[in-house]
Amino acid sequence: MATESYSVLLYYFYTPLADPAEFVEQQRALCESLELLGRIIVAEEGINGTVSGLDSSCEDYMRAMRADSRFAEMEFKIDRVTEHAFPKLSVKLRSEVVSLGLGEEDLFPPGNTADYLAPKEWLEMMGRDDVVILDARNNYEWELGRFAGAVLPDIDSFRDLPTWVREHRAELEGKKIMTYCTGGIRCEKFSGFLKQEGFEDVYQLHGGIVKYGKDPEVRGERFEGKCYVFDERIGVDVNEVDAGVVGRCLHCGCACDRYLNCAWSMCNAQYFCCESCEEKSTGYCSQGCQNARIDGCCVEPTEG
């Protein structure tokens, strides 16, 4: 008997929505009818989503979205998988599809973004001496994988990036700034913010790391490690040329890209841990967490 095949869709589109609350319900109904699981964020400025389901269901979803004139030009990035990549469906209404925390200075990307670079253009430009490659993702994402030579802001949230830029402005002045993220949506706003801040030569990787890894000409070249994704896979391969591991086991320091969550639920920190150290540490990120759990210094919540 043939095994059923699944897909993961990653997509976004900036377009004004007159009634985003109603659109949330329409999206929920559509996904439930197709038995899709995943996370979708809807705002007045558009949609940001990633869902998984049977290949046929994903095809039906893309067909339904493109039948709506507002999303006719929406691009979908598709990964083939063997099962659902999400445990449930979540469709939520937000003030922004991604939040850069600009408040009244927030911008609507169409017409305000930097110049796009196709994967081959990106690879060629990376070799220049007058560029800064700026990662627009959170620290736990670039710890798993990043472009060679990239500047890696130590931030916990996308909203922290504007502050980081203003504090490190001198490092960026006079350079051509190449910025990238997972699928492109964060760079739509971030590159626009950089232009608002007075940086003139700003470029963004069109389609992000995900599209770069699928391009047959570049084959993910010069991307180190894996791309962090927000589903149960956690990391996906990008580089088909000279792939390597950039993560390091928290306990022993060996090359490692296995993410674990600390076994103490009140910590739950995500960290790299090799199989050997997982066994030795029994899944705790530190001796402190293990002692706290055992000693009952901070009692874990109980059900009921």
KEMI-800645 format. One record per atom (N, C-alpha, C): residue number from 1; atom name; z, x, y. Coordinates in steps of 0.02 Angstrom, whole numbers, m for minus. Each point is the difference from the previous one (the first is absolute). Layout:
REC|drenlum|tilo|up|east|north
REC|NUM|CA|Z|X|Y
...
//
This chain:
REC|drenlum|tilo|up|east|north
REC|1|N|0|43|m60
REC|1|CA|0|m43|60
REC|1|C|0|44|62
REC|2|N|m42|m16|48
REC|2|CA|m5|39|61
REC|2|C|63|m8|42
REC|3|N|23|56|30
REC|3|CA|58|m1|43
REC|3|C|m20|m24|70
REC|4|N|40|m45|28
REC|4|CA|m16|m25|67
REC|4|C|11|56|50
REC|5|N|m45|3|49
REC|5|CA|2|52|51
REC|5|C|25|m27|66
REC|6|N|40|40|34
REC|6|CA|29|m20|64
REC|6|C|m24|44|57
REC|7|N|7|m25|60
REC|7|CA|m17|39|60
REC|7|C|58|m4|50
REC|8|N|4|52|42
REC|8|CA|44|m1|58
REC|8|C|m45|1|62
REC|9|N|11|m46|46
REC|9|CA|m37|m3|62
REC|9|C|44|24|58
REC|10|N|m26|42|42
REC|10|CA|34|22|61
REC|10|C|m46|m17|58
REC|11|N|26|m34|51
REC|11|CA|m44|m24|53
REC|11|C|40|m17|63
REC|12|N|m35|m2|55
REC|12|CA|28|m24|63
REC|12|C|m57|m20|45
REC|13|N|16|m40|50
REC|13|CA|m51|m17|50
REC|13|C|34|m27|62
REC|14|N|m18|29|57
REC|14|CA|26|m23|64
REC|14|C|m48|m52|29
REC|15|N|26|m60|7
REC|15|CA|m38|m55|30
REC|15|C|50|m52|24
REC|16|N|m10|m30|59
REC|16|CA|47|m49|25
REC|16|C|5|m62|m46
REC|17|N|62|m20|m15
REC|17|CA|12|m60|m40
REC|17|C|36|m51|43
REC|18|N|m31|m57|11
REC|18|CA|29|m51|44
REC|18|C|64|m30|m28
REC|19|N|3|m8|m67
REC|19|CA|59|m29|m31
REC|19|C|19|42|m61
REC|20|N|33|57|12
REC|20|CA|17|45|m56
REC|20|C|46|m32|m52
REC|21|N|44|m44|21
REC|21|CA|46|m32|m47
REC|21|C|m38|m43|m51
REC|22|N|m50|m35|24
REC|22|CA|m42|m40|m45
REC|22|C|m40|46|m47
REC|23|N|m23|56|28
REC|23|CA|m38|47|m41
REC|23|C|43|30|m55
REC|24|N|64|11|13
REC|24|CA|46|24|m52
REC|24|C|0|m47|m60
REC|25|N|5|m65|14
REC|25|CA|1|m49|m54
REC|25|C|m67|m2|m37
REC|26|N|m54|8|36
REC|26|CA|m66|2|m32
REC|26|C|m6|61|m46
REC|27|N|25|56|24
REC|27|CA|m2|61|m42
REC|27|C|43|m8|m62
REC|28|N|59|m28|9
REC|28|CA|44|m9|m58
REC|28|C|m32|m45|m52
REC|29|N|m29|m54|23
REC|29|CA|m32|m47|m46
REC|29|C|m59|32|m36
REC|30|N|m40|39|37
REC|30|CA|m58|32|m30
REC|30|C|22|50|m53
REC|31|N|49|42|16
REC|31|CA|24|50|m47
REC|31|C|32|m31|m62
REC|32|N|38|m53|10
REC|32|CA|32|m33|m56
REC|32|C|m53|m32|m46
REC|33|N|m52|m27|29
REC|33|CA|m52|m31|m41
REC|33|C|m37|52|m42
REC|34|N|m3|61|25
REC|34|CA|m35|55|m35
REC|34|C|48|44|m40
REC|35|N|65|m17|3
REC|35|CA|52|38|m35
REC|35|C|2|73|22
REC|36|N|m8|10|65
REC|36|CA|5|67|29
REC|36|C|72|13|20
REC|37|N|20|63|m6
REC|37|CA|66|22|21
REC|37|C|m8|55|51
REC|38|N|50|9|43
REC|38|CA|m5|53|50
REC|38|C|36|m18|64
REC|39|N|m17|37|53
REC|39|CA|32|m10|65
REC|39|C|m54|m10|54
REC|40|N|7|m54|38
REC|40|CA|m47|m15|54
REC|40|C|40|m13|63
REC|41|N|m19|31|54
REC|41|CA|31|m11|65
REC|41|C|m52|m30|47
REC|42|N|19|m55|32
REC|42|CA|m44|m35|46
REC|42|C|32|m2|69
REC|43|N|m40|11|52
REC|43|CA|24|m3|69
REC|43|C|m56|m29|43
REC|44|N|15|m12|62
REC|44|CA|m51|m26|45
REC|44|C|m59|49|6
REC|45|N|12|64|m15
REC|45|CA|m52|50|8
REC|45|C|m41|11|m63
REC|46|N|18|m33|m57
REC|46|CA|m40|9|m60
REC|46|C|40|1|m64
REC|47|N|m26|37|m50
REC|47|CA|29|1|m67
REC|47|C|3|71|m27
REC|48|N|52|12|m41
REC|48|CA|9|64|m34
REC|48|C|25|m16|m70
REC|49|N|m38|19|m51
REC|49|CA|20|m21|m67
REC|49|C|m17|49|m55
REC|50|N|36|m6|m55
REC|50|CA|m17|34|m62
REC|50|C|23|m44|m57
REC|51|N|m47|m17|m44
REC|51|CA|14|m46|m55
REC|51|C|m30|27|m64
REC|52|N|25|m26|m56
REC|52|CA|m28|18|m65
REC|52|C|m12|m63|m40
REC|53|N|m48|5|m46
REC|53|CA|m16|m57|m43
REC|53|C|m58|17|m45
REC|54|N|m19|m48|m42
REC|54|CA|m58|10|m42
REC|54|C|m61|15|43
REC|55|N|m47|40|m27
REC|55|CA|m60|17|38
REC|55|C|m34|m62|28
REC|56|N|m7|m51|m41
REC|56|CA|m35|m61|21
REC|56|C|38|m35|57
REC|57|N|67|1|m3
REC|57|CA|40|m31|52
REC|57|C|m7|38|66
REC|58|N|0|66|m4
REC|58|CA|m9|40|60
REC|58|C|m69|m10|30
REC|59|N|m50|m6|m42
REC|59|CA|m67|m14|25
REC|59|C|m2|m68|36
REC|60|N|34|m50|m28
REC|60|CA|3|m66|31
REC|60|C|37|3|67
REC|61|N|52|41|3
REC|61|CA|38|6|62
REC|61|C|m44|32|54
REC|62|N|m34|54|m17
REC|62|CA|m43|32|50
REC|62|C|m56|m46|23
REC|63|N|m27|m38|m47
REC|63|CA|m53|m48|17
REC|63|C|26|m53|48
REC|64|N|61|m25|m13
REC|64|CA|30|m52|42
REC|64|C|14|27|70
REC|65|N|24|61|4
REC|65|CA|16|28|65
REC|65|C|m63|12|42
REC|66|N|m51|25|m32
REC|66|CA|m62|15|37
REC|66|C|m38|m63|18
REC|67|N|16|m56|m33
REC|67|CA|m31|m63|19
REC|67|C|28|m26|67
REC|68|N|57|26|19
REC|68|CA|31|m16|65
REC|68|C|m32|47|52
REC|69|N|m34|m28|50
REC|69|CA|m37|41|48
REC|69|C|44|52|34
REC|70|N|66|m14|5
REC|70|CA|44|48|33
REC|70|C|8|64|m40
REC|71|N|m11|m5|m66
REC|71|CA|12|58|m44
REC|71|C|m64|21|m37
REC|72|N|m56|m20|26
REC|72|CA|m64|14|m34
REC|72|C|m13|75|m8
REC|73|N|25|39|46
REC|73|CA|m13|73|0
REC|73|C|59|39|m29
REC|74|N|49|m33|m30
REC|74|CA|58|35|m25
REC|74|C|m18|44|m60
REC|75|N|26|61|1
REC|75|CA|m12|49|m54
REC|75|C|58|m1|m49
REC|76|N|m15|m1|m64
REC|76|CA|51|2|m52
REC|76|C|m5|67|m37
REC|77|N|57|32|m10
REC|77|CA|3|60|m42
REC|77|C|26|m23|m68
REC|78|N|m35|19|m53
REC|78|CA|14|m28|m66
REC|78|C|19|56|m49
REC|79|N|55|m10|m34
REC|79|CA|21|44|m55
REC|79|C|1|m41|m64
REC|80|N|m24|29|m54
REC|80|CA|3|m33|m65
REC|80|C|64|21|m35
REC|81|N|37|m48|m26
REC|81|CA|63|13|m34
REC|81|C|3|m40|m65
REC|82|N|51|12|m40
REC|82|CA|5|m34|m65
REC|82|C|45|m61|1
REC|83|N|37|m9|55
REC|83|CA|46|m57|5
REC|83|C|17|m12|73
REC|84|N|38|m53|14
REC|84|CA|21|m13|68
REC|84|C|38|60|29
REC|85|N|m11|14|64
REC|85|CA|35|55|33
REC|85|C|59|m25|41
REC|86|N|12|m65|1
REC|86|CA|55|m29|38
REC|86|C|39|m49|m44
REC|87|N|64|m8|13
REC|87|CA|40|m46|m40
REC|87|C|m2|m72|24
REC|88|N|m21|m11|63
REC|88|CA|0|m67|28
REC|88|C|m48|m4|59
REC|89|N|m6|m60|28
REC|89|CA|m42|m11|59
REC|89|C|44|m12|60
REC|90|N|m15|34|55
REC|90|CA|35|m9|63
REC|90|C|m52|m6|56
REC|91|N|2|m55|35
REC|91|CA|m44|m11|58
REC|91|C|44|m17|60
REC|92|N|1|43|50
REC|92|CA|48|m8|55
REC|92|C|m35|0|68
REC|93|N|31|m36|46
REC|93|CA|m23|m2|69
REC|93|C|40|51|40
REC|94|N|m34|43|37
REC|94|CA|32|51|41
REC|94|C|m31|0|70
REC|95|N|33|35|46
REC|95|CA|m27|5|68
REC|95|C|m58|49|3
REC|96|N|m2|49|m47
REC|96|CA|m54|48|m4
REC|96|C|m16|13|m73
REC|97|N|m62|18|m16
REC|97|CA|m17|16|m69
REC|97|C|28|69|m19
REC|98|N|4|45|48
REC|98|CA|39|62|m6
REC|98|C|34|11|67
REC|99|N|62|20|m1
REC|99|CA|38|6|62
REC|99|C|8|72|21
REC|100|N|m28|16|58
REC|100|CA|8|66|30
REC|100|C|57|0|52
REC|101|N|29|m60|10
REC|101|CA|59|m5|44
REC|101|C|m15|12|73
REC|102|N|m60|m19|23
REC|102|CA|m18|11|70
REC|102|C|20|m56|47
REC|103|N|22|m56|m27
REC|103|CA|21|m55|42
REC|103|C|m55|m26|44
REC|104|N|12|m5|65
REC|104|CA|m49|m27|46
REC|104|C|m61|47|7
REC|105|N|7|62|m21
REC|105|CA|m55|48|3
REC|105|C|m44|m2|m62
REC|106|N|14|m46|m46
REC|106|CA|m38|m5|m62
REC|106|C|m74|m13|16
REC|107|N|m43|25|m44
REC|107|CA|m72|m8|11
REC|107|C|m33|m34|m59
REC|108|N|m56|m33|13
REC|108|CA|m39|m33|m51
REC|108|C|m56|48|m19
REC|109|N|m1|25|m62
REC|109|CA|m44|55|m19
REC|109|C|m74|m6|17
REC|110|N|m35|m55|m17
REC|110|CA|m72|0|14
REC|110|C|m14|20|73
REC|111|N|m37|54|8
REC|111|CA|m17|24|68
REC|111|C|49|50|27
REC|112|N|56|10|m34
REC|112|CA|51|47|26
REC|112|C|13|58|m47
REC|113|N|m34|3|m56
REC|113|CA|13|52|m49
REC|113|C|m41|64|16
REC|114|N|18|53|m36
REC|114|CA|m37|63|8
REC|114|C|m65|m3|m40
REC|115|N|m39|53|6
REC|115|CA|m62|4|m38
REC|115|C|14|7|m74
REC|116|N|m39|m35|m41
REC|116|CA|7|5|m73
REC|116|C|m36|62|m26
REC|117|N|30|30|m51
REC|117|CA|m33|54|m37
REC|117|C|m9|m22|m72
REC|118|N|m62|4|m25
REC|118|CA|m13|m13|m70
REC|118|C|30|57|m41
REC|119|N|14|m10|m64
REC|119|CA|30|53|m41
REC|119|C|m33|68|6
REC|120|N|m67|3|m3
REC|120|CA|m33|65|5
REC|120|C|10|32|69
REC|121|N|m3|m41|53
REC|121|CA|12|25|67
REC|121|C|71|26|7
REC|122|N|48|m36|m30
REC|122|CA|70|20|1
REC|122|C|9|69|m33
REC|123|N|m29|8|m59
REC|123|CA|6|63|m37
REC|123|C|m29|58|41
REC|124|N|m57|m11|31
REC|124|CA|m32|52|39
REC|124|C|42|18|61
REC|125|N|29|m50|33
REC|125|CA|38|12|61
REC|125|C|67|33|m14
REC|126|N|26|m10|m61
REC|126|CA|63|31|m18
REC|126|C|m2|76|5
REC|127|N|m59|29|m7
REC|127|CA|m7|73|1
REC|127|C|0|31|70
REC|128|N|1|m40|52
REC|128|CA|m2|26|68
REC|128|C|67|28|22
REC|129|N|m2|47|47
REC|129|CA|62|31|25
REC|129|C|32|m40|56
REC|130|N|m37|m46|30
REC|130|CA|26|m36|58
REC|130|C|24|m71|m17
REC|131|N|18|m11|m63
REC|131|CA|22|m67|m19
REC|131|C|73|1|m23
REC|132|N|32|m58|7
REC|132|CA|65|m14|m29
REC|132|C|m8|m60|m46
REC|133|N|18|8|m63
REC|133|CA|m4|m55|m48
REC|133|C|69|m32|m2
REC|134|N|5|m62|22
REC|134|CA|64|m32|10
REC|134|C|10|m58|m48
REC|135|N|49|6|m43
REC|135|CA|16|m52|m49
REC|135|C|37|m57|35
REC|136|N|m25|m62|m7
REC|136|CA|30|m57|34
REC|136|C|47|m40|m46
REC|137|N|19|30|m57
REC|137|CA|41|m36|m48
REC|137|C|73|23|2
REC|138|N|42|m34|m38
REC|138|CA|71|16|m3
REC|138|C|11|62|m43
REC|139|N|59|31|8
REC|139|CA|12|63|m35
REC|139|C|m2|m6|m76
REC|140|N|25|m56|m28
REC|140|CA|m1|m6|m73
REC|140|C|m70|m8|m28
REC|141|N|m48|m17|43
REC|141|CA|m70|m5|m21
REC|141|C|m33|69|m2
REC|142|N|7|38|55
REC|142|CA|m33|65|0
REC|142|C|35|51|m44
REC|143|N|62|m13|m20
REC|143|CA|33|45|m47
REC|143|C|m36|m2|m68
REC|144|N|m32|m56|m16
REC|144|CA|m36|m6|m64
REC|144|C|m70|30|5
REC|145|N|m30|m4|59
REC|145|CA|m68|27|7
REC|145|C|m23|m2|72
REC|146|N|m42|48|20
REC|146|CA|m25|3|69
REC|146|C|m61|46|3
REC|147|N|m34|m1|57
REC|147|CA|m56|45|10
REC|147|C|25|70|14
REC|148|N|m35|49|m26
REC|148|CA|18|70|10
REC|148|C|4|16|75
REC|149|N|55|29|21
REC|149|CA|8|21|69
REC|149|C|20|m54|48
REC|150|N|14|m60|m24
REC|150|CA|17|m55|45
REC|150|C|69|9|31
REC|151|N|7|m25|61
REC|151|CA|65|m5|33
REC|151|C|34|m62|m28
REC|152|N|63|8|m22
REC|152|CA|35|m53|m36
REC|152|C|62|m22|38
REC|153|N|m6|m52|41
REC|153|CA|58|m24|38
REC|153|C|55|m24|m47
REC|154|N|61|24|11
REC|154|CA|56|m19|m43
REC|154|C|29|m66|26
REC|155|N|m34|m55|m18
REC|155|CA|20|m66|23
REC|155|C|13|m46|m59
REC|156|N|46|m46|8
REC|156|CA|16|m48|m53
REC|156|C|m40|m65|8
REC|157|N|m27|m11|59
REC|157|CA|m35|m62|15
REC|157|C|m58|12|47
REC|158|N|m54|m38|m8
REC|158|CA|m58|4|44
REC|158|C|20|m10|73
REC|159|N|51|m41|12
REC|159|CA|22|m13|68
REC|159|C|29|62|34
REC|160|N|17|51|m39
REC|160|CA|28|62|29
REC|160|C|m54|48|24
REC|161|N|m62|m15|m17
REC|161|CA|m54|48|15
REC|161|C|m13|10|75
REC|162|N|1|m52|42
REC|162|CA|m10|11|72
REC|162|C|51|48|30
REC|163|N|64|m7|m21
REC|163|CA|51|45|25
REC|163|C|m14|71|m22
REC|164|N|m20|8|m63
REC|164|CA|m16|67|m26
REC|164|C|m56|31|41
REC|165|N|m52|m37|14
REC|165|CA|m57|26|38
REC|165|C|22|24|69
REC|166|N|42|m40|33
REC|166|CA|22|19|68
REC|166|C|45|61|m2
REC|167|N|37|9|m54
REC|167|CA|44|58|m5
REC|167|C|m38|63|m19
REC|168|N|m59|m8|m31
REC|168|CA|m39|57|m24
REC|168|C|m67|5|36
REC|169|N|m3|m27|59
REC|169|CA|m63|m3|37
REC|169|C|m32|69|9
REC|170|N|40|49|13
REC|170|CA|m27|67|13
REC|170|C|m38|28|m60
REC|171|N|18|m21|m60
REC|171|CA|m34|23|m60
REC|171|C|m69|m31|m9
REC|172|N|m11|m56|36
REC|172|CA|m63|m37|m8
REC|172|C|m48|9|58
REC|173|N|26|21|58
REC|173|CA|m41|6|60
REC|173|C|m58|49|m12
REC|174|N|m59|m20|25
REC|174|CA|m58|43|m2
REC|174|C|m33|5|m68
REC|175|N|22|m39|m48
REC|175|CA|m28|1|m68
REC|175|C|m40|m64|m14
REC|176|N|m45|5|m47
REC|176|CA|m31|m60|m28
REC|176|C|48|m26|m53
REC|177|N|21|m62|8
REC|177|CA|50|m28|m46
REC|177|C|m35|m42|m53
REC|178|N|9|18|m63
REC|178|CA|m26|m38|m56
REC|178|C|60|m34|m33
REC|179|N|1|m66|m2
REC|179|CA|56|m35|m29
REC|179|C|m21|m42|m59
REC|180|N|46|m8|m48
REC|180|CA|m17|m37|m61
REC|180|C|62|m36|m27
REC|181|N|m13|m51|m42
REC|181|CA|53|m36|m34
REC|181|C|m27|m23|m67
REC|182|N|34|m46|m34
REC|182|CA|m20|m19|m67
REC|182|C|m68|m34|m3
REC|183|N|m6|m56|37
REC|183|CA|m62|m38|m3
REC|183|C|m35|m9|66
REC|184|N|30|25|54
REC|184|CA|m31|m3|66
REC|184|C|33|m45|51
REC|185|N|41|m48|m23
REC|185|CA|25|m50|47
REC|185|C|48|29|51
REC|186|N|43|46|m21
REC|186|CA|47|28|48
REC|186|C|m35|42|52
REC|187|N|m53|36|m20
REC|187|CA|m37|41|47
REC|187|C|m37|m41|52
REC|188|N|m16|m62|m16
REC|188|CA|m34|m43|49
REC|188|C|43|m6|63
REC|189|N|65|m9|m10
REC|189|CA|45|m6|58
REC|189|C|22|69|25
REC|190|N|15|44|m47
REC|190|CA|26|65|20
REC|190|C|m51|40|40
REC|191|N|m63|m1|m21
REC|191|CA|m50|38|38
REC|191|C|m10|m30|69
REC|192|N|6|m66|5
REC|192|CA|m4|m32|66
REC|192|C|59|20|44
REC|193|N|58|5|m31
REC|193|CA|60|22|37
REC|193|C|m10|71|26
REC|194|N|m28|44|m41
REC|194|CA|m12|69|21
REC|194|C|m47|2|61
REC|195|N|m50|m43|0
REC|195|CA|m46|m3|57
REC|195|C|36|m25|62
REC|196|N|44|m50|m9
REC|196|CA|40|m26|56
REC|196|C|45|55|29
REC|197|N|21|45|m43
REC|197|CA|44|55|22
REC|197|C|m38|55|35
REC|198|N|m66|m6|4
REC|198|CA|m40|49|36
REC|198|C|m35|53|m42
REC|199|N|7|m5|m66
REC|199|CA|m37|47|m43
REC|199|C|m72|m24|m5
REC|200|N|m47|44|15
REC|200|CA|m69|m20|6
REC|200|C|m39|6|m65
REC|201|N|9|55|m36
REC|201|CA|m37|12|m62
REC|201|C|41|m23|m60
REC|202|N|m8|m63|m18
REC|202|CA|38|m30|m55
REC|202|C|m49|m29|m51
REC|203|N|14|12|m63
REC|203|CA|m43|m25|m54
REC|203|C|44|m26|m56
REC|204|N|m26|m50|m35
REC|204|CA|37|m27|m57
REC|204|C|m43|m2|m62
REC|205|N|31|11|m58
REC|205|CA|m36|m2|m63
REC|205|C|m14|m72|m18
REC|206|N|m64|m18|m1
REC|206|CA|m20|m69|m13
REC|206|C|16|m19|m72
REC|207|N|41|m51|m9
REC|207|CA|20|m22|m66
REC|207|C|58|37|m30
REC|208|N|26|50|36
REC|208|CA|59|35|m22
REC|208|C|m10|43|m62
REC|209|N|56|21|m28
REC|209|CA|0|43|m59
REC|209|C|m34|m34|m59
REC|210|N|12|m65|m7
REC|210|CA|m27|m37|m58
REC|210|C|m76|4|m1
REC|211|N|m32|m12|56
REC|211|CA|m73|4|3
REC|211|C|m24|71|m8
REC|212|N|36|48|28
REC|212|CA|m18|70|m5
REC|212|C|m2|22|m74
REC|213|N|49|m22|m39
REC|213|CA|3|18|m70
REC|213|C|m56|m30|m42
REC|214|N|m29|m54|24
REC|214|CA|m53|m33|m38
REC|214|C|m70|23|20
REC|215|N|m5|40|53
REC|215|CA|m66|22|23
REC|215|C|m30|51|m49
REC|216|N|m60|m13|m25
REC|216|CA|m30|44|m51
REC|216|C|m19|69|27
REC|217|N|m8|7|66
REC|217|CA|m19|65|28
REC|217|C|59|47|8
REC|218|N|57|m26|22
REC|218|CA|57|44|13
REC|218|C|49|2|m59
REC|219|N|3|m54|m40
REC|219|CA|41|m3|m60
REC|219|C|73|20|12
REC|220|N|24|m18|60
REC|220|CA|71|12|16
REC|220|C|17|71|17
REC|221|N|m49|42|11
REC|221|CA|12|72|11
REC|221|C|48|11|59
REC|222|N|45|47|m9
REC|222|CA|49|23|49
REC|222|C|57|m50|10
REC|223|N|4|m51|m43
REC|223|CA|60|m41|0
REC|223|C|46|26|m54
REC|224|N|62|15|18
REC|224|CA|48|30|m46
REC|224|C|48|m54|m27
REC|225|N|10|m1|m65
REC|225|CA|46|m48|m30
REC|225|C|m32|m68|m11
REC|226|N|41|m52|2
REC|226|CA|m23|m68|m11
REC|226|C|10|m42|63
REC|227|N|m36|m56|3
REC|227|CA|7|m47|55
REC|227|C|54|m51|m17
REC|228|N|50|m6|42
REC|228|CA|53|m50|m9
REC|228|C|m29|m69|13
REC|229|N|12|m47|m47
REC|229|CA|m21|m69|9
REC|229|C|59|m46|m9
REC|230|N|m3|m58|32
REC|230|CA|56|m46|1
REC|230|C|m4|m52|m55
REC|231|N|m6|25|m61
REC|231|CA|2|m45|m58
REC|231|C|33|38|m57
REC|232|N|0|m28|m59
REC|232|CA|38|29|m55
REC|232|C|m29|66|m26
REC|233|N|m61|18|22
REC|233|CA|m28|64|m20
REC|233|C|32|58|38
REC|234|N|22|m13|60
REC|234|CA|31|48|47
REC|234|C|m48|53|24
REC|235|N|m32|35|m45
REC|235|CA|m47|52|20
REC|235|C|m66|m5|m37
REC|236|N|m56|13|35
REC|236|CA|m66|m1|m32
REC|236|C|m36|65|14
REC|237|N|m42|22|m46
REC|237|CA|m38|62|7
REC|237|C|m52|m7|55
REC|238|N|m13|55|35
REC|238|CA|m49|2|54
REC|238|C|m51|56|m12
REC|239|N|25|60|m13
REC|239|CA|m41|60|m2
REC|239|C|m28|12|m70
REC|240|N|m66|0|m5
REC|240|CA|m34|14|m64
REC|240|C|m25|73|m3
REC|241|N|11|38|53
REC|241|CA|m26|68|5
REC|241|C|53|52|m19
REC|242|N|57|m2|34
REC|242|CA|52|49|m12
REC|242|C|69|m32|9
REC|243|N|13|m51|m39
REC|243|CA|62|m37|6
REC|243|C|60|44|m16
REC|244|N|56|m14|32
REC|244|CA|62|35|m13
REC|244|C|59|m45|12
REC|245|N|60|25|m10
REC|245|CA|61|m37|11
REC|245|C|38|33|57
REC|246|N|18|m39|51
REC|246|CA|35|28|58
REC|246|C|74|m20|1
REC|247|N|18|m53|m37
REC|247|CA|70|m20|m3
REC|247|C|42|49|m39
REC|248|N|65|1|13
REC|248|CA|46|44|m35
REC|248|C|60|m39|m24
REC|249|N|20|12|m62
REC|249|CA|59|m33|m28
REC|249|C|60|14|44
REC|250|N|37|m51|18
REC|250|CA|58|7|44
REC|250|C|53|45|m31
REC|251|N|6|m1|m66
REC|251|CA|53|37|m33
REC|251|C|m17|72|m17
REC|252|N|m60|12|m27
REC|252|CA|m16|68|m23
REC|252|C|m55|33|41
REC|253|N|m36|m38|40
REC|253|CA|m51|29|43
REC|253|C|m67|12|m32
REC|254|N|m10|m22|m62
REC|254|CA|m65|9|m33
REC|254|C|m51|m48|29
REC|255|N|m65|16|m8
REC|255|CA|m53|m45|22
REC|255|C|7|m68|m35
REC|256|N|1|m53|38
REC|256|CA|14|m65|m30
REC|256|C|m24|m56|46
REC|257|N|m33|m51|m28
REC|257|CA|m20|m58|39
REC|257|C|27|m65|m30
REC|258|N|53|5|m39
REC|258|CA|34|m58|m29
REC|258|C|52|m26|49
REC|259|N|m13|m59|29
REC|259|CA|49|m30|45
REC|259|C|49|m42|m41
REC|260|N|64|8|14
REC|260|CA|52|m42|m29
REC|260|C|40|m32|56
REC|261|N|36|m52|m15
REC|261|CA|50|m28|45
REC|261|C|68|17|m26
REC|262|N|44|22|43
REC|262|CA|68|19|m21
REC|262|C|32|m56|m40
REC|263|N|32|19|m55
REC|263|CA|30|m49|m46
REC|263|C|58|m38|31
REC|264|N|28|26|54
REC|264|CA|54|m36|35
REC|264|C|m33|m49|48
REC|265|N|9|m64|m13
REC|265|CA|m38|m51|37
REC|265|C|16|m1|74
REC|266|N|59|23|20
REC|266|CA|17|1|71
REC|266|C|m33|58|37
REC|267|N|m29|47|m38
REC|267|CA|m41|53|29
REC|267|C|m73|m18|m7
REC|268|N|m24|m3|m62
REC|268|CA|m69|m21|m16
REC|268|C|m53|44|33
REC|269|N|20|60|21
REC|269|CA|m49|45|33
REC|269|C|m56|18|m48
REC|270|N|m60|5|28
REC|270|CA|m58|21|m39
REC|270|C|m7|76|5
REC|271|N|m7|32|m58
REC|271|CA|m3|73|1
REC|271|C|m40|25|m60
REC|272|N|m24|63|5
REC|272|CA|m36|30|m55
REC|272|C|49|27|m52
REC|273|N|m16|m12|m63
REC|273|CA|44|24|m53
REC|273|C|m40|10|m64
REC|274|N|4|60|m29
REC|274|CA|m35|13|m62
REC|274|C|38|m33|m58
REC|275|N|m32|m6|m57
REC|275|CA|30|m35|m57
REC|275|C|64|35|m23
REC|276|N|m1|66|0
REC|276|CA|59|38|m22
REC|276|C|60|m14|45
REC|277|N|m11|2|65
REC|277|CA|55|m11|47
REC|277|C|22|m73|2
REC|278|N|m46|m45|m15
REC|278|CA|20|m70|m4
REC|278|C|52|m10|m55
REC|279|N|m13|34|m56
REC|279|CA|47|m5|m56
REC|279|C|67|32|17
REC|280|N|m3|59|32
REC|280|CA|62|36|16
REC|280|C|41|m36|53
REC|281|N|m34|m29|49
REC|281|CA|35|m33|56
REC|281|C|13|m73|m13
REC|282|N|m24|m25|m56
REC|282|CA|3|m71|m19
REC|282|C|m26|m46|56
REC|283|N|m50|26|37
REC|283|CA|m35|m42|48
REC|283|C|30|m3|70
REC|284|N|51|40|14
REC|284|CA|30|0|67
REC|284|C|m32|54|43
REC|285|N|m7|m14|64
REC|285|CA|m32|49|45
REC|285|C|48|56|19
REC|286|N|65|m10|m9
REC|286|CA|49|51|18
REC|286|C|64|m11|m39
REC|287|N|40|53|m2
REC|287|CA|66|m6|m33
REC|287|C|44|m48|38
REC|288|N|m10|m3|66
REC|288|CA|39|m46|41
REC|288|C|m11|m73|m20
REC|289|N|m64|m17|m12
REC|289|CA|m15|m69|m21
REC|289|C|29|m14|m69
REC|290|N|m5|49|m44
REC|290|CA|26|m10|m68
REC|290|C|76|m8|2
REC|291|N|34|41|41
REC|291|CA|73|m5|6
REC|291|C|21|m66|31
REC|292|N|m38|m22|52
REC|292|CA|18|m62|33
REC|292|C|m6|m59|m47
REC|293|N|m52|2|m41
REC|293|CA|m10|m54|m49
REC|293|C|55|0|m53
REC|294|N|16|60|m24
REC|294|CA|50|6|m54
REC|294|C|70|m15|27
REC|295|N|16|28|59
REC|295|CA|66|m8|28
REC|295|C|13|m68|30
REC|296|N|m55|m37|13
REC|296|CA|7|m65|30
REC|296|C|19|3|73
REC|297|N|m17|57|33
REC|297|CA|16|6|71
REC|297|C|m35|m54|41
REC|298|N|m61|m15|m21
REC|298|CA|m38|m54|31
REC|298|C|m24|m43|m57
REC|299|N|34|m53|m13
REC|299|CA|m13|m41|m59
REC|299|C|m68|m33|5
REC|300|N|m39|4|m53
REC|300|CA|m65|m32|m2
REC|300|C|9|m76|2
REC|301|N|m45|m36|33
REC|301|CA|4|m72|2
REC|301|C|m8|m30|m70
REC|302|N|35|m53|m13
REC|302|CA|m6|m35|m64
REC|302|C|m34|m67|10
REC|303|N|m30|m26|m53
REC|303|CA|m34|m64|4
REC|303|C|51|m57|m2
REC|304|N|m19|m56|31
REC|304|CA|42|m59|m4
REC|304|C|49|m6|57
//
